[in-house]
Amino acid sequence: MQTPFYYYDKKLLQETLDVINREASRYAGFHVHYAVKANVDSTVLGMINAAGLGCDCVSGWEVDVCLKAGFPASRVVFAGVGKSDWEINRSLDADIACFNVESAPELDVINELAKAKGKVARVALRVNPDVDAHTHRYITTGLSENKFGIAMNMLDMIVQHAHTLPNIQFEGLHFHIGSQLLDLEPYKRLCERINYLQEELEGKGVRMKSINVGGGLGCDYVSPDENPIPDFASYFRIFADHLALRNGQELHFELGRSVVCQCGSLISRVLYVKEGNNKKFVILDAGMSDLIRPALYQAHHKIENLTAAPGSLKEKYDVVGPICESSDTFGEDELLPTTRRGDLVALRSAGAYGQIMSSNYNCRPTPPSVVL
Ligand code: LLP
């Protein structure tokens, strides 16, 4: 089979979805959306739709992909700091569940476009809660210096403004503090912020139908076999214990990585094993065009030689790709069994933000999927 390719394990994905549904259904009003930006493989999307999750989209193209995959528009929400007019129009036509609005000017544009269609757009306002998610700085989103959301001190004014717009229906607040959170403490602080904001708004007579706390639950990149399914029980419990939901209020989640991360691996073949002065290099046929996370976020994916002779000696290698960039490196001083040309290698935990972030750099084709 031609390498590299992404391999997805349907059984693990189904088990993960079952745990999500089991744990979320313990609490009244909890609704889980899948953040489709993590992976849009058609089988993966089909399974997530069949499990009854909604979709969280961040572009009009993603909205299209979800609708084509069969997700009902009533389960599609649309976030993003820069929504183009066509993306808003497309979503209005489809009658999606909610726009997560990130600024006052965007609110006015949605109102105008909805008015032109004689529609009323349901919106949640995305608030920047200034909560530190303690994650890589490229994937933290809820600090006041980040571009996302509406600053808390402007919220009241914008909520009041939303209520004056005839083609806007205010649904509630939206948050997302960052991605790959393994420590759940920041979610407690998020709950405290939300409780405070909700009381403030209620004091002014504003009621909210729903609250959306975004996504961000991380997965174990170091030990994927020991922890194939993230701890959804503790994650949902944090919100059940710390968020003061009102009677009948809905709580929405937008989980991406935690749903699909562990079910995917990038499978690659060893092209050469090269001796350097003090190093040995394993040169793969997969590169940063196939999996950019190590180059972009200094992320590490566990590397496994799938075809080495059993019991063979372990040696240290730098595992690199074929692309003309020094950052095209998957691991340094990796302890692997003696590795040879032709061996198959798995880069684990690559189901989220792997295939979807692949590019045509060096005119390379993007890697296909194999789902088993
Ligand atoms: N909701 C919003 C508004 C988001 O921006 C994101 C992710 C999510 C939900 C889903 O977050 P998750 O549950 O997947 O953490 N490419 C990076 C991750 C970027 C995440 C961007 N936003 C990576 O490879 O680590």
Boltz pocket constraint, residues with backbone or C-beta under 6 A from the ligand:
constraints:
  - pocket:
      binder: B
      contacts: [[A, 35], [A, 38], [A, 56], [A, 79], [A, 138], [A, 139], [A, 175], [A, 176], [A, 178], [A, 179], [A, 180], [A, 214], [A, 215], [A, 216], [A, 217], [A, 254], [A, 255], [A, 256], [A, 257], [A, 258], [A, 293], [A, 297], [A, 352], [A, 353]]
      max_distance: 6.0
